Amino acid sequence: MTDQEISLIVDRVLRDRLPAAGFRSADVWSDTDFDGDPIIRVTARYDHRPSMRPDPLITAVHDLRSALIERGESRLVFLDNEVADERRVEEDVE
Amino acid sequence: MVLQMLDQATELIERNPGSSAAKRRAVSGAYYAAFHAVMQLCADEILPGSDAASAEFERVYRQIDHGPLKQAFVSDGPLKRNTALRQIGDDIIRLQDARKLADYAPPRPNVVTLAKAREHVERAREILSRLASLTAQDRRTLALNLLFPPRKK
């Protein structure tokens, strides 16, 4: 699948799954992992992180993967989250 | 032991949120906690009730290596077809990748952000939780496929 096709599915799944988190947008791009194997990277942006456990922002990756496998896309998804109300600029001291 | 490893990883992050070294150690520790949990499950399946200090137990426990672990989960087979096992695999591969970055990336600030470090520790806790909820059949499938990968044709 193309990044654009994947992006449509990612937007739909995250918007439907996490209404309480205030999903804003997601960037999707094809990349490789540390070993050079092909993966799909997703950076999702939200207003809030729900306080429930397990953290639905982390486990959302499983819904993304299932939706993509249904469409024949078998690459692993590496999902990162940016949450507006917890964003802090903290440059490492070292 | 694995819960202590994760608690220590959390403590390391929260006490040193601006320390690159602390966050990198925490991510590495989170992966190894999950890895130990997988090895424990496999050894318990093959040698139920066995003395963990025995040579036999250690031989099984140490049978799994990091590369073959990843390969077992990404290859077409039961670990990919079974949703519960695939989710464990997806999480541990993601954590393994983060561990490599944390352990091997050159020294520079923010290789691991605070938010990512916290998420990786939570991901490791989630792996432990998923391992604990596996059915007996899924535990057996996981152990057999990690310890005895199918022969290449």
gemmi code that builds the backbone of each chain (N, CA, C; Angstrom):
import gemmi

chains = {
    "A": [
        ("MET", (0.843, -1.198, 0.000), (0.000, 0.000, 0.000), (0.880, 1.250, 0.000)),
        ("THR", (0.355, 2.317, -0.559), (1.112, 3.563, -0.551), (0.935, 4.252, 0.806)),
        ("ASP", (1.844, 5.180, 1.100), (1.735, 5.920, 2.360), (0.402, 6.656, 2.439)),
        ("GLN", (-0.061, 7.145, 1.285), (-1.323, 7.894, 1.259), (-2.515, 6.983, 1.603)),
        ("GLU", (-2.509, 5.782, 1.046), (-3.586, 4.824, 1.349), (-3.546, 4.432, 2.826)),
        ("ILE", (-2.335, 4.217, 3.326), (-2.192, 3.840, 4.736), (-2.656, 4.984, 5.635)),
        ("SER", (-2.335, 6.196, 5.226), (-2.685, 7.370, 6.015), (-4.202, 7.498, 6.199)),
        ("LEU", (-4.964, 7.172, 5.178), (-6.427, 7.243, 5.268), (-6.947, 6.266, 6.326)),
        ("ILE", (-6.372, 5.063, 6.327), (-6.798, 4.045, 7.296), (-6.380, 4.456, 8.710)),
        ("VAL", (-5.163, 4.959, 8.837), (-4.668, 5.388, 10.152), (-5.577, 6.474, 10.726)),
        ("ASP", (-5.906, 7.467, 9.916), (-6.779, 8.570, 10.375), (-8.122, 8.020, 10.856)),
        ("ARG", (-8.713, 7.125, 10.067), (-10.034, 6.594, 10.407), (-9.982, 5.794, 11.715)),
        ("VAL", (-8.998, 4.909, 11.807), (-8.912, 4.045, 12.988), (-8.670, 4.873, 14.257)),
        ("LEU", (-7.737, 5.808, 14.195), (-7.406, 6.567, 15.406), (-8.532, 7.523, 15.795)),
        ("ARG", (-9.198, 8.094, 14.799), (-10.302, 9.010, 15.106), (-11.464, 8.244, 15.753)),
        ("ASP", (-11.764, 7.053, 15.209), (-12.879, 6.263, 15.738), (-12.558, 5.666, 17.103)),
        ("ARG", (-11.305, 5.262, 17.284), (-10.958, 4.497, 18.474), (-10.752, 5.364, 19.705)),
        ("LEU", (-10.272, 6.586, 19.506), (-9.840, 7.388, 20.644), (-10.501, 8.773, 20.697)),
        ("PRO", (-11.828, 8.814, 20.744), (-12.484, 10.134, 20.759), (-12.120, 10.946, 22.004)),
        ("ALA", (-11.919, 10.275, 23.140), (-11.620, 11.000, 24.377), (-10.241, 11.652, 24.357)),
        ("ALA", (-9.363, 11.149, 23.510), (-8.001, 11.684, 23.476), (-7.907, 12.933, 22.605)),
        ("GLY", (-8.932, 13.201, 21.813), (-8.894, 14.364, 20.936), (-7.872, 14.215, 19.831)),
        ("PHE", (-8.058, 13.191, 19.030), (-7.116, 12.961, 17.923), (-7.082, 14.178, 17.004)),
        ("ARG", (-5.888, 14.639, 16.664), (-5.736, 15.807, 15.792), (-5.302, 15.422, 14.381)),
        ("SER", (-4.195, 14.670, 14.306), (-3.665, 14.327, 12.979), (-2.617, 13.238, 13.140)),
        ("ALA", (-2.194, 12.697, 12.003), (-1.114, 11.687, 12.047), (-0.247, 11.831, 10.806)),
        ("ASP", (1.038, 11.691, 11.005), (1.977, 11.603, 9.875), (2.301, 10.137, 9.670)),
        ("VAL", (2.334, 9.725, 8.410), (2.592, 8.319, 8.073), (3.674, 8.271, 7.006)),
        ("TRP", (4.677, 7.441, 7.227), (5.671, 7.288, 6.176), (6.362, 5.929, 6.240)),
        ("SER", (6.756, 5.444, 5.080), (7.483, 4.182, 4.991), (8.928, 4.415, 5.412)),
        ("ASP", (9.461, 3.481, 6.181), (10.815, 3.666, 6.714), (11.410, 2.274, 6.960)),
        ("THR", (12.564, 2.246, 7.594), (13.153, 0.973, 8.021), (13.425, 1.050, 9.516)),
        ("ASP", (13.470, -0.130, 10.149), (13.797, -0.149, 11.578), (15.309, -0.164, 11.759)),
        ("PHE", (15.764, -0.362, 12.984), (17.194, -0.302, 13.290), (17.972, -1.344, 12.493)),
        ("ASP", (17.333, -2.474, 12.184), (17.990, -3.548, 11.431), (17.899, -3.352, 9.920)),
        ("GLY", (17.188, -2.324, 9.479), (17.020, -2.100, 8.046), (15.801, -2.793, 7.460)),
        ("ASP", (14.958, -3.393, 8.293), (13.739, -4.041, 7.799), (12.642, -2.992, 7.565)),
        ("PRO", (11.833, -3.193, 6.508), (10.800, -2.188, 6.203), (9.706, -2.128, 7.259)),
        ("ILE", (9.346, -0.915, 7.636), (8.259, -0.690, 8.610), (7.447, 0.527, 8.155)),
        ("ILE", (6.329, 0.737, 8.831), (5.527, 1.950, 8.639), (5.626, 2.763, 9.923)),
        ("ARG", (6.079, 3.995, 9.814), (6.130, 4.861, 10.996), (4.900, 5.756, 11.018)),
        ("VAL", (4.323, 5.883, 12.200), (3.165, 6.752, 12.386), (3.442, 7.640, 13.596)),
        ("THR", (3.296, 8.931, 13.413), (3.306, 9.841, 14.562), (1.914, 10.435, 14.688)),
        ("ALA", (1.241, 10.099, 15.781), (-0.130, 10.574, 16.001), (-0.130, 11.698, 17.027)),
        ("ARG", (-0.999, 12.667, 16.793), (-1.078, 13.823, 17.706), (-2.461, 13.877, 18.360)),
        ("TYR", (-2.439, 14.114, 19.668), (-3.679, 14.163, 20.449), (-3.673, 15.392, 21.361)),
        ("ASP", (-4.871, 15.726, 21.865), (-4.971, 16.780, 22.869), (-4.585, 16.257, 24.254)),
        ("HIS", (-5.078, 15.058, 24.591), (-4.896, 14.524, 25.948), (-4.509, 13.057, 25.884)),
        ("ARG", (-3.923, 12.601, 26.988), (-3.691, 11.162, 27.134), (-4.727, 10.626, 28.130)),
        ("PRO", (-5.616, 9.722, 27.704), (-6.592, 9.161, 28.644), (-5.880, 8.503, 29.823)),
        ("SER", (-6.512, 8.557, 30.999), (-5.828, 8.055, 32.206), (-6.015, 6.553, 32.388)),
        ("MET", (-6.761, 5.900, 31.492), (-7.025, 4.466, 31.688), (-5.791, 3.605, 31.392)),
        ("ARG", (-5.805, 2.389, 31.970), (-4.750, 1.399, 31.720), (-5.374, 0.129, 31.167)),
        ("PRO", (-4.808, -0.504, 30.135), (-3.602, -0.060, 29.443), (-3.838, 1.235, 28.674)),
        ("ASP", (-2.760, 1.964, 28.461), (-2.824, 3.255, 27.780), (-3.308, 3.046, 26.342)),
        ("PRO", (-4.496, 3.569, 26.012), (-5.037, 3.335, 24.665), (-4.207, 3.972, 23.549)),
        ("LEU", (-3.397, 4.973, 23.893), (-2.538, 5.565, 22.860), (-1.445, 4.583, 22.441)),
        ("ILE", (-1.019, 3.752, 23.379), (0.012, 2.752, 23.075), (-0.608, 1.544, 22.372)),
        ("THR", (-1.748, 1.083, 22.896), (-2.341, -0.147, 22.342), (-3.059, 0.090, 21.015)),
        ("ALA", (-3.254, 1.352, 20.635), (-3.911, 1.642, 19.349), (-3.162, 1.015, 18.175)),
        ("VAL", (-1.877, 0.783, 18.362), (-1.081, 0.208, 17.267), (-1.639, -1.142, 16.827)),
        ("HIS", (-2.247, -1.869, 17.748), (-2.763, -3.196, 17.388), (-3.984, -3.098, 16.482)),
        ("ASP", (-4.806, -2.073, 16.717), (-5.946, -1.857, 15.817), (-5.459, -1.415, 14.438)),
        ("LEU", (-4.431, -0.573, 14.432), (-3.865, -0.135, 13.141), (-3.336, -1.338, 12.370)),
        ("ARG", (-2.583, -2.172, 13.065), (-1.967, -3.337, 12.392), (-3.039, -4.265, 11.852)),
        ("SER", (-4.077, -4.518, 12.632), (-5.142, -5.417, 12.173), (-5.836, -4.835, 10.939)),
        ("ALA", (-6.122, -3.536, 10.977), (-6.802, -2.902, 9.839), (-5.929, -2.969, 8.592)),
        ("LEU", (-4.631, -2.820, 8.759), (-3.734, -2.847, 7.600), (-3.535, -4.263, 7.076)),
        ("ILE", (-3.467, -5.221, 7.978), (-3.335, -6.627, 7.542), (-4.565, -7.038, 6.739)),
        ("GLU", (-5.739, -6.565, 7.161), (-6.968, -6.869, 6.402), (-6.864, -6.390, 4.961)),
        ("ARG", (-6.099, -5.311, 4.753), (-5.925, -4.768, 3.397), (-4.696, -5.331, 2.700)),
        ("GLY", (-4.037, -6.314, 3.334), (-2.886, -6.949, 2.697), (-1.552, -6.283, 2.991)),
        ("GLU", (-1.538, -5.330, 3.935), (-0.292, -4.630, 4.279), (0.305, -5.301, 5.516)),
        ("SER", (1.451, -5.977, 5.338), (1.960, -6.802, 6.440), (3.132, -6.170, 7.185)),
        ("ARG", (3.581, -4.993, 6.779), (4.713, -4.386, 7.484), (4.325, -4.036, 8.928)),
        ("LEU", (5.311, -4.079, 9.807), (5.078, -3.669, 11.193), (4.809, -2.170, 11.248)),
        ("VAL", (4.026, -1.766, 12.232), (3.731, -0.345, 12.443), (4.437, 0.112, 13.715)),
        ("PHE", (5.243, 1.162, 13.600), (5.870, 1.775, 14.775), (5.129, 3.083, 15.048)),
        ("LEU", (4.322, 3.081, 16.103), (3.472, 4.235, 16.423), (4.105, 5.077, 17.524)),
        ("ASP", (4.261, 6.371, 17.249), (4.682, 7.330, 18.273), (3.539, 8.298, 18.524)),
        ("ASN", (3.481, 8.805, 19.742), (2.390, 9.713, 20.114), (2.936, 11.047, 20.591)),
        ("GLU", (2.303, 12.115, 20.151), (2.606, 13.450, 20.679), (1.326, 13.976, 21.302)),
        ("VAL", (1.403, 14.294, 22.591), (0.208, 14.721, 23.324), (0.399, 16.185, 23.724)),
        ("ALA", (-0.530, 17.034, 23.279), (-0.347, 18.486, 23.424), (-0.191, 18.906, 24.877)),
        ("ASP", (-1.062, 18.377, 25.765), (-1.013, 18.895, 27.133), (0.081, 18.250, 27.988)),
        ("GLU", (0.913, 17.399, 27.389), (2.063, 16.903, 28.156), (3.383, 17.247, 27.463)),
        ("ARG", (3.273, 18.047, 26.427), (4.499, 18.400, 25.718), (5.329, 19.360, 26.563)),
        ("ARG", (6.561, 18.973, 26.816), (7.466, 19.850, 27.553), (8.809, 19.832, 26.856)),
        ("VAL", (9.401, 20.972, 26.733), (10.722, 21.020, 26.109), (11.746, 20.745, 27.199)),
        ("GLU", (12.336, 19.591, 27.126), (13.322, 19.206, 28.142), (14.562, 18.708, 27.433)),
        ("GLU", (15.462, 19.579, 27.179), (16.723, 19.170, 26.557), (17.524, 18.385, 27.584)),
        ("ASP", (18.064, 17.249, 27.145), (18.863, 16.446, 28.059), (20.058, 17.238, 28.578)),
        ("VAL", (20.424, 16.924, 29.821), (21.524, 17.666, 30.437), (22.889, 17.213, 29.938)),
        ("GLU", (22.987, 15.924, 29.518), (24.294, 15.469, 29.037), (24.531, 15.983, 27.631)),
    ],
    "B": [
        ("MET", (11.346, -10.871, 39.271), (12.453, -10.008, 38.880), (12.040, -9.000, 37.818)),
        ("VAL", (11.201, -9.458, 36.865), (10.882, -8.562, 35.744), (10.094, -7.340, 36.207)),
        ("LEU", (9.223, -7.515, 37.199), (8.472, -6.354, 37.694), (9.412, -5.362, 38.374)),
        ("GLN", (10.403, -5.895, 39.095), (11.389, -5.007, 39.720), (12.175, -4.244, 38.656)),
        ("MET", (12.514, -4.940, 37.567), (13.246, -4.260, 36.486), (12.424, -3.097, 35.939)),
        ("LEU", (11.119, -3.311, 35.798), (10.272, -2.247, 35.251), (10.062, -1.121, 36.262)),
        ("ASP", (9.918, -1.495, 37.535), (9.783, -0.449, 38.560), (11.055, 0.396, 38.623)),
        ("GLN", (12.207, -0.268, 38.495), (13.464, 0.487, 38.526), (13.606, 1.376, 37.289)),
        ("ALA", (13.122, 0.884, 36.151), (13.168, 1.700, 34.933), (12.318, 2.953, 35.112)),
        ("THR", (11.128, 2.772, 35.683), (10.249, 3.928, 35.929), (10.913, 4.913, 36.883)),
        ("GLU", (11.495, 4.377, 37.937), (12.141, 5.243, 38.930), (13.300, 6.019, 38.298)),
        ("LEU", (14.051, 5.329, 37.467), (15.197, 5.957, 36.799), (14.737, 7.139, 35.938)),
        ("ILE", (13.658, 6.933, 35.218), (13.135, 7.993, 34.343), (12.615, 9.163, 35.167)),
        ("GLU", (11.801, 8.857, 36.173), (11.132, 9.930, 36.910), (12.101, 10.725, 37.787)),
        ("ARG", (13.179, 10.070, 38.226), (14.175, 10.788, 39.030), (15.123, 11.617, 38.168)),
        ("ASN", (15.255, 11.203, 36.902), (16.235, 11.868, 36.026), (15.616, 12.179, 34.658)),
        ("PRO", (14.551, 12.969, 34.618), (13.842, 13.167, 33.347), (14.683, 13.868, 32.281)),
        ("GLY", (15.741, 14.561, 32.711), (16.575, 15.255, 31.735), (17.887, 14.536, 31.467)),
        ("SER", (17.987, 13.306, 31.937), (19.237, 12.553, 31.749), (19.100, 11.581, 30.582)),
        ("SER", (19.894, 11.817, 29.568), (19.896, 10.924, 28.416), (20.290, 9.516, 28.835)),
        ("ALA", (21.315, 9.428, 29.688), (21.802, 8.106, 30.121), (20.709, 7.346, 30.873)),
        ("ALA", (19.986, 8.052, 31.750), (18.950, 7.385, 32.547), (17.832, 6.869, 31.649)),
        ("LYS", (17.401, 7.677, 30.705), (16.300, 7.249, 29.834), (16.736, 6.095, 28.942)),
        ("ARG", (17.965, 6.145, 28.464), (18.453, 5.048, 27.619), (18.577, 3.759, 28.429)),
        ("ARG", (19.054, 3.834, 29.670), (19.138, 2.641, 30.508), (17.741, 2.094, 30.806)),
        ("ALA", (16.798, 2.999, 31.023), (15.428, 2.565, 31.350), (14.799, 1.815, 30.176)),
        ("VAL", (14.996, 2.323, 28.963), (14.421, 1.658, 27.785), (15.068, 0.295, 27.588)),
        ("SER", (16.382, 0.246, 27.754), (17.087, -1.024, 27.631), (16.571, -2.013, 28.682)),
        ("GLY", (16.418, -1.541, 29.907), (15.916, -2.405, 30.977), (14.497, -2.878, 30.713)),
        ("ALA", (13.687, -2.016, 30.136), (12.293, -2.390, 29.830), (12.266, -3.533, 28.822)),
        ("TYR", (13.111, -3.437, 27.788), (13.155, -4.529, 26.801), (13.598, -5.824, 27.465)),
        ("TYR", (14.658, -5.744, 28.260), (15.173, -6.982, 28.854), (14.173, -7.582, 29.850)),
        ("ALA", (13.389, -6.751, 30.502), (12.347, -7.287, 31.387), (11.349, -8.110, 30.562)),
        ("ALA", (10.922, -7.552, 29.427), (9.968, -8.277, 28.571), (10.615, -9.542, 28.005)),
        ("PHE", (11.881, -9.437, 27.621), (12.600, -10.587, 27.060), (12.703, -11.714, 28.100)),
        ("HIS", (13.038, -11.342, 29.343), (13.105, -12.350, 30.403), (11.740, -13.006, 30.615)),
        ("ALA", (10.681, -12.202, 30.535), (9.334, -12.757, 30.743), (9.007, -13.794, 29.667)),
        ("VAL", (9.425, -13.525, 28.441), (9.196, -14.482, 27.350), (10.014, -15.753, 27.589)),
        ("MET", (11.274, -15.581, 27.970), (12.131, -16.758, 28.206), (11.583, -17.597, 29.357)),
        ("GLN", (11.083, -16.912, 30.390), (10.513, -17.626, 31.541), (9.306, -18.457, 31.118)),
        ("LEU", (8.447, -17.829, 30.305), (7.253, -18.555, 29.845), (7.657, -19.806, 29.059)),
        ("CYS", (8.626, -19.637, 28.168), (9.042, -20.775, 27.335), (9.631, -21.893, 28.190)),
        ("ALA", (10.481, -21.531, 29.134), (11.104, -22.555, 29.980), (10.060, -23.241, 30.849)),
        ("ASP", (9.114, -22.467, 31.367), (8.053, -23.057, 32.197), (7.179, -24.015, 31.388)),
        ("GLU", (6.983, -23.706, 30.103), (6.168, -24.587, 29.262), (6.859, -25.910, 28.990)),
        ("ILE", (8.162, -25.825, 28.726), (8.896, -27.043, 28.370), (9.249, -27.869, 29.607)),
        ("LEU", (9.563, -27.165, 30.695), (9.969, -27.860, 31.926), (9.106, -27.392, 33.090)),
        ("PRO", (7.806, -27.711, 33.072), (6.927, -27.217, 34.147), (7.366, -27.719, 35.511)),
        ("GLY", (7.386, -26.813, 36.460), (7.741, -27.185, 37.828), (9.215, -27.445, 38.042)),
        ("SER", (10.023, -27.166, 37.035), (11.454, -27.447, 37.138), (12.159, -26.418, 38.019)),
        ("ASP", (13.240, -26.836, 38.611), (14.060, -25.947, 39.435), (14.754, -24.935, 38.531)),
        ("ALA", (14.479, -23.659, 38.771), (15.047, -22.616, 37.914), (16.565, -22.544, 38.015)),
        ("ALA", (17.121, -23.145, 39.061), (18.581, -23.133, 39.216), (19.241, -24.307, 38.502)),
        ("SER", (18.433, -25.198, 37.930), (19.021, -26.394, 37.305), (19.637, -26.067, 35.950)),
        ("ALA", (20.586, -26.902, 35.550), (21.250, -26.703, 34.252), (20.249, -26.873, 33.104)),
        ("GLU", (19.303, -27.802, 33.271), (18.314, -28.038, 32.221), (17.448, -26.792, 32.001)),
        ("PHE", (17.009, -26.218, 33.128), (16.160, -25.033, 33.026), (16.911, -23.899, 32.339)),
        ("GLU", (18.166, -23.680, 32.741), (18.951, -22.589, 32.144), (19.183, -22.829, 30.653)),
        ("ARG", (19.358, -24.104, 30.298), (19.597, -24.429, 28.883), (18.400, -24.036, 28.017)),
        ("VAL", (17.206, -24.305, 28.515), (16.003, -23.919, 27.772), (15.817, -22.403, 27.834)),
        ("TYR", (15.983, -21.859, 29.044), (15.762, -20.422, 29.272), (16.615, -19.584, 28.317)),
        ("ARG", (17.850, -20.033, 28.083), (18.779, -19.229, 27.272), (18.778, -19.629, 25.811)),
        ("GLN", (17.825, -20.430, 25.409), (17.783, -20.922, 24.039), (17.407, -19.823, 23.041)),
        ("ILE", (16.649, -18.830, 23.503), (16.126, -17.802, 22.591), (17.111, -16.646, 22.497)),
        ("ASP", (17.362, -16.209, 21.271), (18.212, -15.038, 21.068), (17.380, -13.921, 20.425)),
        ("HIS", (17.932, -12.720, 20.418), (17.133, -11.556, 20.017), (16.746, -11.577, 18.535)),
        ("GLY", (17.709, -11.879, 17.672), (17.406, -11.899, 16.236), (16.368, -12.964, 15.885)),
        ("PRO", (16.597, -14.212, 16.308), (15.600, -15.255, 16.039), (14.231, -14.957, 16.656)),
        ("LEU", (14.213, -14.267, 17.795), (12.928, -13.884, 18.407), (12.140, -12.998, 17.443)),
        ("LYS", (12.826, -11.988, 16.910), (12.162, -11.090, 15.960), (11.701, -11.873, 14.732)),
        ("GLN", (12.591, -12.709, 14.225), (12.283, -13.460, 13.002), (11.070, -14.358, 13.194)),
        ("ALA", (10.973, -14.967, 14.374), (9.839, -15.868, 14.638), (8.513, -15.122, 14.587)),
        ("PHE", (8.519, -13.877, 15.063), (7.268, -13.116, 15.084), (6.911, -12.509, 13.728)),
        ("VAL", (7.925, -12.164, 12.917), (7.600, -11.519, 11.633), (7.378, -12.527, 10.507)),
        ("SER", (7.863, -13.756, 10.688), (7.684, -14.760, 9.637), (6.225, -15.197, 9.559)),
        ("ASP", (5.801, -15.596, 8.355), (4.448, -16.129, 8.221), (4.353, -17.426, 9.005)),
        ("GLY", (3.430, -17.495, 9.915), (3.299, -18.674, 10.760), (2.345, -18.383, 11.889)),
        ("PRO", (2.243, -19.294, 12.851), (1.257, -19.145, 13.920), (1.449, -17.912, 14.790)),
        ("LEU", (2.690, -17.465, 14.950), (2.902, -16.291, 15.807), (2.398, -15.017, 15.134)),
        ("LYS", (2.265, -15.054, 13.824), (1.745, -13.891, 13.100), (0.226, -14.021, 12.886)),
        ("ARG", (-0.232, -15.257, 12.709), (-1.666, -15.466, 12.427), (-2.528, -15.310, 13.684)),
        ("ASN", (-1.991, -15.704, 14.820), (-2.747, -15.652, 16.072), (-2.696, -14.208, 16.609)),
        ("THR", (-3.862, -13.584, 16.755), (-3.893, -12.159, 17.129), (-3.214, -11.899, 18.478)),
        ("ALA", (-3.499, -12.721, 19.470), (-2.923, -12.493, 20.807), (-1.399, -12.583, 20.761)),
        ("LEU", (-0.892, -13.539, 19.989), (0.569, -13.709, 19.902), (1.191, -12.626, 19.023)),
        ("ARG", (0.476, -12.258, 17.985), (1.000, -11.195, 17.107), (1.150, -9.881, 17.878)),
        ("GLN", (0.194, -9.582, 18.739), (0.276, -8.329, 19.488), (1.484, -8.329, 20.439)),
        ("ILE", (1.759, -9.467, 21.033), (2.967, -9.572, 21.877), (4.203, -9.365, 21.002)),
        ("GLY", (4.207, -9.989, 19.844), (5.341, -9.863, 18.933), (5.544, -8.427, 18.465)),
        ("ASP", (4.457, -7.775, 18.086), (4.569, -6.385, 17.618), (5.177, -5.496, 18.707)),
        ("ASP", (4.723, -5.723, 19.929), (5.220, -4.879, 21.024), (6.674, -5.181, 21.366)),
        ("ILE", (7.035, -6.454, 21.350), (8.406, -6.763, 21.768), (9.399, -6.392, 20.661)),
        ("ILE", (8.978, -6.468, 19.405), (9.871, -6.034, 18.318), (10.071, -4.523, 18.386)),
        ("ARG", (8.994, -3.804, 18.671), (9.114, -2.349, 18.806), (10.067, -1.987, 19.958)),
        ("LEU", (9.910, -2.718, 21.046), (10.759, -2.474, 22.216), (12.213, -2.860, 21.924)),
        ("GLN", (12.374, -3.940, 21.175), (13.725, -4.382, 20.814), (14.420, -3.312, 19.962)),
        ("ASP", (13.662, -2.731, 19.046), (14.219, -1.680, 18.194), (14.636, -0.473, 19.041)),
        ("ALA", (13.770, -0.113, 19.992), (14.082, 1.016, 20.877), (15.310, 0.702, 21.730)),
        ("ARG", (15.438, -0.550, 22.137), (16.589, -0.961, 22.943), (17.886, -0.817, 22.151)),
        ("LYS", (17.842, -1.192, 20.879), (19.058, -1.070, 20.058), (19.455, 0.392, 19.911)),
        ("LEU", (18.462, 1.242, 19.673), (18.748, 2.673, 19.554), (19.310, 3.198, 20.882)),
        ("ALA", (18.685, 2.816, 21.971), (19.120, 3.292, 23.294), (20.533, 2.821, 23.620)),
        ("ASP", (20.850, 1.593, 23.229), (22.160, 1.026, 23.581), (23.276, 1.431, 22.620)),
        ("TYR", (22.944, 1.654, 21.347), (24.003, 1.813, 20.344), (24.101, 3.189, 19.688)),
        ("ALA", (23.090, 4.030, 19.819), (23.174, 5.351, 19.178), (24.299, 6.162, 19.824)),
        ("PRO", (25.009, 6.971, 19.027), (26.068, 7.800, 19.600), (25.498, 8.755, 20.654)),
        ("PRO", (26.351, 9.171, 21.590), (25.871, 10.107, 22.617), (25.387, 11.410, 21.993)),
        ("ARG", (24.125, 11.721, 22.202), (23.549, 12.992, 21.766), (22.262, 13.185, 22.563)),
        ("PRO", (21.828, 14.448, 22.729), (20.641, 14.681, 23.555), (19.382, 14.127, 22.904)),
        ("ASN", (18.449, 13.753, 23.758), (17.095, 13.368, 23.336), (17.032, 12.236, 22.323)),
        ("VAL", (17.961, 11.286, 22.396), (17.812, 10.040, 21.619), (16.491, 9.386, 22.036)),
        ("VAL", (16.211, 9.444, 23.335), (14.928, 8.972, 23.862), (14.277, 10.135, 24.604)),
        ("THR", (13.111, 10.558, 24.151), (12.419, 11.630, 24.874), (11.782, 11.043, 26.130)),
        ("LEU", (11.405, 11.940, 27.028), (10.765, 11.501, 28.267), (9.479, 10.736, 27.962)),
        ("ALA", (8.670, 11.275, 27.056), (7.388, 10.625, 26.723), (7.618, 9.240, 26.135)),
        ("LYS", (8.608, 9.131, 25.251), (8.879, 7.819, 24.637), (9.402, 6.833, 25.670)),
        ("ALA", (10.275, 7.286, 26.550), (10.808, 6.391, 27.578), (9.674, 5.832, 28.429)),
        ("ARG", (8.761, 6.726, 28.845), (7.614, 6.269, 29.647), (6.767, 5.274, 28.851)),
        ("GLU", (6.547, 5.563, 27.578), (5.713, 4.660, 26.765), (6.373, 3.291, 26.605)),
        ("HIS", (7.683, 3.282, 26.445), (8.355, 1.982, 26.274), (8.258, 1.133, 27.552)),
        ("VAL", (8.366, 1.771, 28.702), (8.219, 1.009, 29.948), (6.780, 0.495, 30.066)),
        ("GLU", (5.823, 1.338, 29.716), (4.417, 0.895, 29.732), (4.193, -0.239, 28.740)),
        ("ARG", (4.859, -0.148, 27.599), (4.734, -1.215, 26.577), (5.249, -2.545, 27.144)),
        ("ALA", (6.344, -2.481, 27.876), (6.883, -3.705, 28.482), (5.901, -4.260, 29.513)),
        ("ARG", (5.280, -3.381, 30.296), (4.277, -3.843, 31.273), (3.104, -4.497, 30.544)),
        ("GLU", (2.741, -3.938, 29.410), (1.629, -4.479, 28.633), (1.985, -5.873, 28.089)),
        ("ILE", (3.238, -6.058, 27.693), (3.676, -7.380, 27.227), (3.523, -8.400, 28.365)),
        ("LEU", (3.957, -8.023, 29.551), (3.826, -8.934, 30.703), (2.362, -9.294, 30.942)),
        ("SER", (1.509, -8.286, 30.834), (0.084, -8.519, 31.057), (-0.489, -9.456, 29.992)),
        ("ARG", (-0.096, -9.246, 28.747), (-0.592, -10.105, 27.656), (-0.068, -11.536, 27.804)),
        ("LEU", (1.183, -11.672, 28.208), (1.728, -13.022, 28.419), (0.943, -13.749, 29.516)),
        ("ALA", (0.594, -12.991, 30.550), (-0.123, -13.613, 31.678), (-1.537, -14.025, 31.291)),
        ("SER", (-2.108, -13.362, 30.269), (-3.497, -13.701, 29.893), (-3.601, -14.719, 28.767)),
        ("LEU", (-2.477, -15.233, 28.298), (-2.552, -16.208, 27.197), (-3.246, -17.492, 27.632)),
        ("THR", (-3.942, -18.111, 26.707), (-4.526, -19.423, 26.984), (-3.394, -20.458, 27.040)),
        ("ALA", (-3.718, -21.616, 27.592), (-2.720, -22.690, 27.668), (-2.227, -23.060, 26.266)),
        ("GLN", (-3.149, -23.105, 25.310), (-2.759, -23.462, 23.940), (-1.836, -22.391, 23.335)),
        ("ASP", (-2.150, -21.121, 23.583), (-1.312, -20.043, 23.042), (0.079, -20.031, 23.686)),
        ("ARG", (0.134, -20.338, 24.963), (1.446, -20.414, 25.637), (2.300, -21.504, 24.992)),
        ("ARG", (1.653, -22.617, 24.724), (2.366, -23.751, 24.115), (2.832, -23.390, 22.702)),
        ("THR", (1.940, -22.743, 21.952), (2.293, -22.331, 20.583), (3.470, -21.354, 20.607)),
        ("LEU", (3.417, -20.407, 21.520), (4.496, -19.414, 21.620), (5.821, -20.097, 21.956)),
        ("ALA", (5.801, -20.934, 22.967), (7.043, -21.592, 23.400), (7.615, -22.474, 22.286)),
        ("LEU", (6.761, -23.256, 21.669), (7.266, -24.175, 20.634), (7.856, -23.425, 19.450)),
        ("ASN", (7.192, -22.338, 19.049), (7.668, -21.617, 17.864), (8.903, -20.767, 18.139)),
        ("LEU", (9.072, -20.334, 19.396), (10.290, -19.581, 19.711), (11.474, -20.516, 19.958)),
        ("LEU", (11.208, -21.639, 20.586), (12.304, -22.551, 20.913), (12.679, -23.456, 19.738)),
        ("PHE", (11.690, -23.790, 18.930), (11.928, -24.713, 17.812), (11.365, -24.124, 16.521)),
        ("PRO", (12.056, -23.141, 15.951), (11.542, -22.511, 14.719), (11.407, -23.548, 13.608)),
        ("PRO", (10.437, -23.365, 12.709), (10.276, -24.322, 11.617), (11.540, -24.395, 10.775)),
        ("ARG", (11.809, -25.597, 10.248), (12.957, -25.751, 9.346), (12.725, -24.939, 8.088)),
        ("LYS", (13.818, -24.347, 7.577), (13.707, -23.629, 6.298), (13.617, -24.630, 5.171)),
        ("LYS", (12.703, -24.371, 4.214), (12.548, -25.316, 3.103), (13.575, -25.022, 2.020)),
    ],
}
model = gemmi.Model(1)
for chain_id, residues in chains.items():
    chain = gemmi.Chain(chain_id)
    for i, (resn, *xyz) in enumerate(residues, 1):
        res = gemmi.Residue()
        res.name, res.seqid = resn, gemmi.SeqId(i, " ")
        for name, pos in zip(("N", "CA", "C"), xyz):
            atom = gemmi.Atom()
            atom.name, atom.element = name, gemmi.Element(name[0])
            atom.pos, atom.b_iso = gemmi.Position(*pos), 0.0
            res.add_atom(atom)
        chain.add_residue(res)
    model.add_chain(chain)
structure = gemmi.Structure()
structure.add_model(model)
structure.setup_entities()
